[in-house]
Amino acid sequence: HYLAKAFVVRHLAERVDPNCVETEKREDIAVFDVATTCGGLQGLVVEVETLYGTGTVVHKLVETVERAGKRKMWIVVPNPQAVIYLPLLLKTRRELRKEHDVEFYTLDVTSRGLVRLTDVASMLVKKWKETPKGVEEANKSLAAD
């Protein structure tokens, strides 16, 4: 959790004045892992969700997003959990975005920043389609249409 939070702080500090990035930011009755208080991302709150011991994943994510109210929120999920839960996370994201300004991210360890889960999903599908099995499945699906 701590290292993922450090990734978030670094990512944001490269985009806004580092003095605008605060950790453990208390707002009303909620405390957010990271928040930006000025600059182009002012008002953004970020939560790192490891999804360990949280009961149902969907319930935990909905509860987290609802704590942010109408604020813009990023939820950062560490890479192992992001891959394991990717379909569920994408579906939950789609539903939450109907009423909330939320985006889901994971860690890009190559660039030492964040990457949207939708971009991870696109990259995985592209790579899968390049495999012999992926090409075969894609061709079957085209033939069925």
N, C-alpha and C positions, 0 to 999 in steps of 0.2 A: 504494500500500500504506500509506504513512504517513498520508494523509488519511483513509482508511477506518479505520485504527487510532484516529485522533483522534476520529472519529464514535463509535466503540465506547466510548472512554474517557469522552466527554461523556455518552453515553447511560447508562452505568453510574453515573457520578458524580452524576447527577440522581436515582438510585434508591437509592444507598447513600452512606455517608460517603465523600467523595473520597479520604480517606486509606486507604480499603479497596481502592482500585483501583490495581493495579500493572501496569507494562508490562515486557515481556521477563522474565517470571517463570520462574525456573528451579525445576523440581520433579523430583527424581530425575535421570534422564538427559535429560528433555525441557525445552525452553524454549518457553513459550507467549507469544503476542503480548500478551495482556491476561489478568489474573486478578483475582478478588475474594478478599480475605483475611478479610473480616469482614462483618457485616450480613446482610440477608436473602438475599443471593446468594452467601454465603460458599462457597468451593470451586469456583465457576464458572471455567472457563477458556475463552478465546475465541481463535480463530485467524482471521485474515483470509486468505482464499485467493483470489488473483487468477486462478489456473488458467492462468497463462502458463508455457509451457515446462515443463509438469509431466508430459509423456507422456500417459497416459490419465487423464481426469478422475476416473473412478470409483476407479482405483487410488490416486490422490493423496488423495482424500477418505477412503477407507477407512484408509489409512496415518495420516492426520491424526487421525481419530477413535480409532483404536487406541492412539495415543500417550497419549491422555487416560485410558486405562484405564476405571475405573468413575466417574470424575468427570463432573459435568454439563458439557457442552460446547456452545458456540455456534460455528457456522461462519458467517462473514460474507463474502459474495461481492459484489464491486462490481457496480453496476447493469448495465453492458453484458454482462458475462459471465453474470449472473443471468438476463437475458432470453434470451440466446443458448442457454444450457444448461438453461433452466427445466424442460422435461420430464425430462431426465436427472437433474437435481438432485433433483427431487421423488421420482423412482423410487429414487434412491440413499438419500435421506432415509428413505423408507418401510422399506427393507431394513435400514439401520443402526439404526433405532429399535427393531427387534426385540431387539437385544442391548445397545444403548447409549443413554444419556440425552443425545441430541443434537438440536439444532434449527438450522435454516438460516435466515439472515437476509440482507437487503440493506439499502441505505441509503435512508432516506426523507428526501430533500433538502428537502422542504417543512417538516417538523417538526424537521429536523436530528437525527434519531434513527435507530432501526432498525425494520424491518418484516419480519415472517416471510414467507418465500417462499410458504408456503401461502396467506397473505392476498393477496400479489401475484397469484398464480395465480387466486384467486377474483375479484379485481377485474378482471383481464384477461378472464376468461370472461364476467363480467357486462357489461363494455363491449362485447365482441364480440357478445353476444346482442342488444344495442341497435342494432347496425348492420343495414341492410337484408339483407346477405348472411347475417349471423348469425341473423336472424329466419327467413329462408328455410331455412337448414340445420336450425334447431331444429324448424321445422314439418315438414320431411321426416322427421326422426328420430322425431317423435311419430306421424306417419302410418304409419311402418314398424312401430311397436310395435303 
